[in-house]
Amino acid sequence: MKRTENGEKKATRQCWECLKRRLVCDHNLPHCKKCIKAGKECPGYDEQKPLQWVEPGRVTSRRRKKDTTPKVYTIGPKGARFAAPTIASLPAEKSSKSDSSVLTTQDVGLTFKWELPQHSRQYILEEPRVTAEAVELYKSQLATLLVHEEKAAWWHSMTAEEQTEHITMMAAEAAAGVGVGQQIMRIGSQKAIRAVVERGHAWEAAMLLQSDKDPLEKLKRLLWIMEMNQLPSYEHLSNETSEVVQAVNYFNVRIYPDVKETDSLVPNPAVIHFPVWALHILPPAMHHTLVCLGLNHYIHSLPEGSNRALVVGNRSKVYKYRGLAIRALSENVARETTCSSDLTISSILMFMAMEVQNSSAGDWRLHAHGMKRLIDMRGGFSSLLRSAPHLTSAMVIFTVIVTFSNTLGLAADQISITEPIEQHIEEVEKYYSLIFPYLLCPPTLFIEIIRINRLRWEVTNAPFDNPYQHTLDAHDILARVEAFEPGDWAQPGENHEDWQLIGSIYQSAIALYCTMSLQAVGTLPDSLEMVTMRTIHAERLFEDLKTSARSRHLRKFSLFPLCVLGVEAGFHDQPSTRTWIERRLDDHSRLLGTSSPLKARAVLRRYWQRKKAGWDECFDGLYVCIL
């Protein structure tokens, strides 16, 4: 027995019920409060587990032989007959030629057929198995949950062992959800699901979902979601030659491993192995966008000198599926029931990200404004994430796109996610742990980018509204950027030098952006001091980018700094620097599998040819070259 700081007595071990359920016990005496809240009778903290009464005929555990497939245990009324394994599919209707109901299901390589007498029903449930996919899926959900400070205290109070135990336990539940998705995929039709719901047999729904916890209600809710979003039946997805299925497989085989290889510094919880079964609960707009993303990545990651006909053929498919995606999005937005639904918001964001990467300049901007209107319809950024936390990853990408579009776009035409600006900064700080893996930009410097964007907008739209205050704000921002210490921010450990290099790159890039962009609107002077500062940061940034180009961890995270260096290169005539920037952008296009770096290269080439230096002279349109 131990005592807490306030003198309360606590047990030194977990209660037997929490141990069984793999929960973190609160060690309260005489009984665990978690058990009481869950409606369980706490068995206590004794050295030996107390005896418990078990219903006659109930099986609680069985040993399993090594190297054998787990058995399926059946519990049912007397007289139920179990047929031998056969290969079959779930019938849509009861057979009229037999006195017994026949139901089949398939689970991970095994197919069973149950013959059930008319007056008895048999539940056949499997223990969910923890898989790497399930662990990854739960970690992604956990990362979203932990950004809400009021909900994160329980996690930080755990030890490392307890955190691992919790992830394992919750991954088992996620595995059950994966199993449900796989079952739905094998059915492949809303008609089959509707048939089960209309028959109204809980035993049938339980075997389908492999769960005895309100299975019929869960199936009804799934069907309701499908019907509300007017999802079609996806029988064609059972065919591996489907271009949608091929796009998912391409992501899992080509894109996903490549991303995971370079996110070793900070794993991105939002990037997971795409479950093919999820296609059956996603709207057509997402399907078409997935094909566009896959084809675009394939086209732009091809090595130099590849067959031009291959590129042209695949590009025509991109236009086809892009058109289908736009049509599907238009239909969703036009319907009152789906105009601002979670799936519609996710679909628009996914399509907008694809447009940012691979479309002509400015097209994505229409979708960004549309997304902003939908967010406002749901009560604003914070309200939306409180009501739909599963949209956090989508809103994170939206924040990144908007921030850098304001940076590389016109000062007078910017998108504001939340007003006032300080509230938006608070939102960004709250969710920055999910933004960071996309950029590796130090959080304080990212906030300064937002402040610079806003100051540019204020000066452009109200040039005579307190210009002295604007100048003070500009100098304050620049002073904070200069005061940033990459060495102090760098994470300790074996990658300390990489972190220090990242901090140095972003400090120089943002100092240059601050100087050049605010000089363009007349807030900072074009003085000798500013020219000297700009030159020093440009030289350091150039050397740091050369170093990062040799790093497997960092070479994909330098697109924005390259754009900044390209603008600075317009202030002096150094062909070697410009040539190096062009080559790096060309390499970036193949590394990332997008045309965004190529758009940046085209913008910089035109800017250099004009021979008129300045931030607004370069980025005089609606650009975003970051993803």
Buried (B, 14 or more C-beta within 10 A) or exposed (E): EEEEEEEEEBBEEBBBBBBEBEBBBBBBEEBBEBBEEEEBEBBBBEEEEEEEEEEEEEEEEEEEEEEEEEEBEEEBEEEBEBBEEEEBBBEEEBEEEEEBBBBBBBBEEEBBBBBBBEEBBBBBBBEBBBBEBBBBBBBBBBBBBBBBEEEEEEEEEEEEEBBEBBBBBBBBEBBBBBBBBBBBBBBBBBEBBBBBBEEEBBBBBBBBBBBBEBBBEBBBEBBEBBEEBEBEBBEEBBEEEBBBBBBBBBBBEBBBEBBBEBBEBBBBBBBBBBBBBBBBBBBBBBBBBBBBBBBBBBBBBBEEEEEEEEBEEBBEBBEBBBEBBBEBBEBBBEBEEBBBBBBBBBBBBBBBBBBBBBBEBEBBBEBBEBBBEBBBEBEBBBEBBEEBBEBBBBBBBBBBBBBBBBBBBBBEBBBBBBEEBEBBBEBBBBBBBBBBBBBBBBBBBBBBBBBBBBBBBBBBEEEEEEEEEBBEBBBEBBEBBEEBEBEEBBBEEEBEEBBBBBBBBBBBBBBBBBBBBBBBBBBBEEEEEBEEBBBEBBEBBBEBBEBBBEBEBBBBBBBBBBBBBBBBBBBEEEEEBBEBBBEBBBBBBBBBBBBBBBBBBBBBBEBBEEEEBBBBBBBBEBBBBBB
